[in-house]
Amino acid sequence: MQEIISKMVFSQTTQLWSLAEDANEYERMHNLLSGELKSVLDDEKITSVLREKTATSLIDGEFVLALHDPCDIRKAYAKKLENIGRVRDLDGNMINGYSTLGTVCLSSESQELHFCDISVFSNGDKAHYVLQTELDAVLNKKAKAEKEQEAAAFTKREKEIIELVERDEYVNLRQVVHAQLKRVSEELKKGKKKLRICHVIDRQMDGVPYFSFIDEVLDDLFVIRAKISRNSNEMIVNEDGKEVAIKLVDVLLPHKHVDVIEKVRLNKRNYQDVKRIIEWGILKLEGADYSVVRITLLDRKGKEIFLKPMLLITNLPIKKAKDALETYFIYLKRAKIEGAFKFVKNALGWEEFQVRDWESIKNIIALAFFIGGYFYEIEPELANHPVISWLSQLGGGKGKITRHYFLEGLKNLLIYQQVERFREKTRLRDEEWSDILEFAL
């Protein structure tokens, strides 16, 4: 494994063929990742190590933010990869690819980011993937038949779904989210009775099944961004005389706080004297009460900076403006996981793999995430360790010490080592080496 990791760092790619010196080495690496060997490197082992490392690193904290976010692995032009599914590109168009759910954790005390878990799945996995609507329909049909003690006629597909559920082998976004949040929560809380975990998630998980799972099953906290289309509890009569729910974005919330931010940078643009309007209240959903926070930002001319306000739903207690602001600040930290994904994609070629079998694909994606976690783990040492400072200079940092320059310096050092091994292997004389350098330069 160490050899594969070194080569990935050196080449900044997940392409096994590019990493291997010959066909035999490619086969060895591929067999290690594909499950062909007894000592196999798989995504479950990798993520287990990540969770344990994170739990150990956060042992002294009493409040931890677990930031979760889906991330698409886009393979637009790949057609023959096993279980290839459909994902969205940056313009929202459907293309080929795979889905992941990543988790990073942030200690409220140190603010250090720790890579914690990664799940790889695909809606192209025909043997296991089940749409949630399809699953709900089958389970409701089965429950109704059992309640009425009647035999139900199930289609072949419905029988397959029932068998997958009974074996706990079905996959979809909700199942992946529930399983991953449970793993993370249980690992972080081992032996730490006072630890409180707050799960921070974007709009994909705006739904009561997610709220109640975190609140009641995990006994954790959450801050989840609501979809702008979410309804409130209030009803109005429309022009046709029908009662319809008022959108949460439009409902009058009972509490409000306004302040002014002297300077803020948003969407690569600087704004002066930004008015921040924070409103909050209670949202009742299926017998449970949750707090809702609405945030609106206005420029100095009174124009909204974003098209729509931000809506947050949480089980954190919000009694005053300070609590509402803190909820908003907690959610803003979710951007850190997007930065982590960007780093792994740009620095390690997360999407560049070319293997075709599903096991290798999952394991390579998880391994690249694991390597990305290493570079975040050493970040606090970057400014203090003389070797890391030297490597950053070797990487072109010119006095700056960052993950990027450290990685570039490490790459250059590995190139040097590779060149030295070549010189030793070929037994080049000094004058021959001088000729080579003169030719190259």
DAZIBEL-V349781 format. One record per backbone hydrogen bond with DSSP energy under -0.5 kcal/mol. NH is the residue of the N-H (numbers start at 1). CO is the residue of the C=O. If there is no record, write none. Layout:
BEGIN
((NH	CO) (NH	CO))
END
This chain:
BEGIN
((5	1) (6	2) (7	3) (8	4) (9	5) (10	6) (11	7) (12	8) (13	8) (14	349) (16	14) (19	15) (20	16) (26	22) (27	23) (28	24) (29	25) (30	26) (31	27) (32	28) (33	29) (34	30) (35	31) (36	31) (37	31) (40	38) (41	32) (42	40) (46	42) (47	43) (48	44) (49	45) (50	46) (51	47) (52	48) (53	49) (54	50) (55	51) (56	52) (57	53) (58	54) (59	56) (61	58) (64	196) (65	106) (66	64) (66	198) (67	65) (67	104) (68	66) (68	200) (69	102) (71	100) (73	98) (74	72) (75	96) (78	75) (82	356) (84	81) (85	97) (87	95) (89	93) (92	89) (95	87) (97	85) (98	73) (99	121) (100	71) (101	119) (102	69) (103	117) (104	67) (105	114) (106	65) (107	112) (108	63) (111	107) (114	105) (116	103) (117	103) (119	101) (121	99) (124	83) (125	122) (126	124) (128	125) (129	125) (130	171) (135	131) (136	132) (137	133) (138	134) (139	135) (140	136) (141	137) (142	138) (143	139) (144	140) (145	141) (146	142) (147	143) (148	144) (150	145) (154	152) (159	155) (160	156) (161	157) (162	158) (163	159) (164	160) (165	161) (166	162) (167	163) (168	165) (169	164) (170	164) (171	128) (176	172) (177	173) (178	174) (179	175) (180	176) (181	177) (182	178) (183	179) (184	180) (185	181) (186	182) (187	183) (188	184) (189	185) (190	187) (192	189) (195	192) (196	62) (198	64) (199	197) (199	221) (200	66) (201	199) (201	223) (205	202) (206	203) (207	205) (210	207) (211	207) (212	208) (213	209) (214	210) (215	211) (216	212) (217	212) (217	213) (218	213) (220	214) (221	197) (223	199) (224	313) (225	201) (226	311) (230	227) (232	246) (236	244) (238	236) (238	242) (241	238) (244	236) (246	234) (248	230) (250	247) (251	247) (253	251) (255	280) (257	278) (259	276) (261	274) (262	260) (264	271) (266	264) (266	269) (269	266) (271	264) (273	262) (274	261) (275	298) (276	259) (276	274) (277	275) (277	296) (278	257) (278	276) (279	277) (279	294) (280	255) (281	292) (283	290) (285	283) (285	288) (288	285) (290	283) (291	314) (292	281) (293	312) (294	279) (295	310) (296	277) (298	275) (299	303) (300	272) (302	299) (305	297) (306	297) (310	295) (312	293) (313	224) (314	291) (315	222) (316	222) (319	317) (323	320) (324	320) (325	321) (326	322) (327	323) (328	324) (329	325) (330	326) (331	327) (332	328) (333	329) (333	330) (334	331) (335	332) (336	333) (337	334) (338	334) (339	335) (340	336) (341	337) (342	338) (343	339) (344	340) (345	341) (346	342) (347	343) (348	344) (349	345) (350	344) (352	349) (361	357) (362	358) (363	359) (364	360) (365	361) (366	362) (367	363) (368	364) (369	365) (370	366) (371	367) (372	368) (373	369) (374	370) (375	371) (376	372) (377	373) (378	374) (379	376) (381	378) (382	378) (382	379) (384	381) (385	381) (386	384) (389	385) (390	386) (391	387) (392	388) (393	389) (394	390) (395	391) (396	393) (397	392) (400	397) (402	400) (406	402) (407	403) (408	404) (409	405) (410	406) (411	407) (412	408) (413	409) (414	410) (415	411) (416	412) (417	413) (418	414) (419	415) (420	416) (421	417) (422	418) (423	419) (424	420) (425	421) (426	422) (427	423) (428	423) (433	429) (434	430) (435	431) (436	432) (437	433) (438	434) (439	435) (440	436) (441	437))
END
